[in-house]
Amino acid sequence: MKHPARSVLKSLDTLNRLGLETAEASVYVVNQRLGMTGQAGLSEMGVMGPEKVEAAAASAVAGCLSAFDVAATAADLAKRQMDLAVDKLGKASDIHDAGAWLGEAMGQSVMDGLTIWNQMLTGQVAMLRPIHSRATENARRLGIKT
């Protein structure tokens, strides 16, 4: 299994790369479209509206699905921790047993937090992908290498 901190770093790297590529492609596409005149410009303007709606809708769906996944994971992690607490504290014979469990639980909470953080970052990546795809496709179609 991957270490949660490595997964977070990988997700941050992917999000950063996609964001940078989207920004660069968008600047190029906007500049190219603003320079178009006549029928070429009108045709390009006719493409812009629907493509933005499609990309925004796909992004919104990805965001909703991600939010559901995060909520389900958080609920599962919370239930696991509560069940473990009830079990361990119910069996603790003294304060030292309870303290040892608490230390383990705190460590697990950090790992669980990283898991949730990575899941949220993965959701952001999923939300950016439709917009990134559209921007980079347009940039390639209009002449830039991405």
C-alpha positions in Angstrom: 0.0 0.0 0.0 1.2 3.5 -0.8 2.2 5.8 2.1 -0.5 8.5 2.4 2.1 11.3 2.5 3.6 10.1 -0.8 0.1 10.0 -2.3 -0.6 13.5 -1.1 2.7 14.8 -2.7 1.9 13.0 -6.0 -1.6 14.4 -6.1 -0.3 17.9 -5.3 2.2 17.5 -8.2 -0.5 16.4 -10.6 -2.8 19.3 -9.6 0.1 21.8 -10.0 1.0 20.4 -13.4 -2.6 20.4 -14.7 -3.2 23.9 -13.4 -0.1 25.2 -15.0 -0.8 23.5 -18.4 -4.4 24.8 -18.2 -3.3 28.3 -17.6 -0.7 28.3 -20.3 -3.1 26.8 -22.9 -5.9 29.2 -21.9 -3.7 32.2 -22.4 -2.7 31.0 -25.8 -6.3 30.1 -26.8 -7.8 33.4 -25.7 -5.0 35.3 -27.5 -5.6 33.3 -30.7 -9.4 33.8 -30.5 -9.1 37.5 -29.9 -7.0 37.8 -33.0 -9.4 36.0 -35.3 -11.7 38.1 -37.6 -14.3 37.3 -40.1 -15.9 33.8 -40.4 -13.0 32.1 -38.6 -13.7 34.3 -35.6 -17.4 33.7 -35.7 -16.9 30.0 -35.9 -14.6 30.0 -33.0 -17.0 32.1 -30.9 -19.7 29.5 -31.7 -17.5 26.8 -30.3 -16.7 28.6 -27.0 -20.1 28.6 -25.3 -21.0 24.9 -25.6 -17.4 23.7 -24.8 -17.3 25.8 -21.6 -20.7 24.5 -20.5 -19.7 20.9 -21.3 -16.4 21.2 -19.4 -18.0 23.0 -16.4 -20.7 20.3 -16.2 -18.2 17.5 -16.3 -16.1 19.3 -13.7 -19.2 19.7 -11.4 -20.1 16.0 -11.7 -16.5 15.0 -10.8 -16.7 17.3 -7.8 -20.0 15.9 -6.6 -18.7 12.3 -7.0 -15.5 13.2 -5.2 -17.4 14.8 -2.3 -19.5 11.7 -1.9 -16.4 9.6 -1.8 -14.7 11.8 0.8 -17.8 11.8 3.0 -18.0 8.0 2.8 -14.4 7.5 3.6 -14.6 10.0 6.5 -17.6 8.1 7.9 -15.8 4.8 7.6 -12.7 6.1 9.3 -14.7 7.7 12.1 -16.7 4.5 12.7 -13.5 2.4 12.8 -11.9 4.8 15.3 -15.0 4.8 17.5 -15.3 1.0 17.4 -11.7 0.7 18.3 -12.0 3.2 21.1 -14.9 1.4 22.6 -13.1 -1.9 22.4 -9.7 -0.8 23.7 -10.9 1.5 26.4 -13.4 -1.1 27.6 -10.6 -3.7 28.0 -8.1 -1.3 29.5 -7.1 -2.5 32.9 -5.4 0.8 33.9 -4.5 4.2 32.7 -1.3 3.0 31.0 -3.3 0.7 28.7 -5.6 3.5 27.9 -2.7 5.9 27.3 -0.9 3.4 25.0 -4.1 3.0 22.9 -4.5 6.8 22.8 -1.0 7.2 21.3 -1.7 4.7 18.6 -5.1 6.3 17.9 -3.5 9.7 17.5 -0.9 8.3 15.1 -3.7 6.6 13.1 -5.6 9.8 13.0 -2.7 11.6 11.3 -2.6 8.8 8.7 -6.3 9.0 8.2 -6.1 12.7 7.8 -3.5 12.3 5.0 -5.8 9.7 3.4 -8.7 12.2 3.4 -6.5 15.1 2.2 -5.3 12.9 -0.7 -8.8 12.0 -1.6 -9.8 15.7 -1.6 -6.8 16.5 -3.8 -7.7 13.6 -6.1 -11.1 15.1 -6.4 -9.7 18.5 -7.3 -7.6 16.8 -10.0 -10.8 15.1 -11.4 -12.6 18.4 -11.4 -9.7 20.1 -13.3 -9.3 17.4 -15.9 -12.3 18.3 -18.2 -11.2 21.9 -18.2 -7.6 21.0 -18.8 -8.5 18.6 -21.6 -10.6 21.2 -23.4 -8.0 24.0 -23.0 -5.1 21.9 -24.2 -7.2 20.4 -27.1 -8.0 23.9 -28.2 -4.4 25.1 -27.9 -3.2 22.1 -30.0 -6.0 22.7 -32.6 -5.0 26.4 -32.8 -1.4 25.7 -33.2 0.5 25.4 -29.9 2.4 22.3 -28.9 1.3 21.2 -25.4 
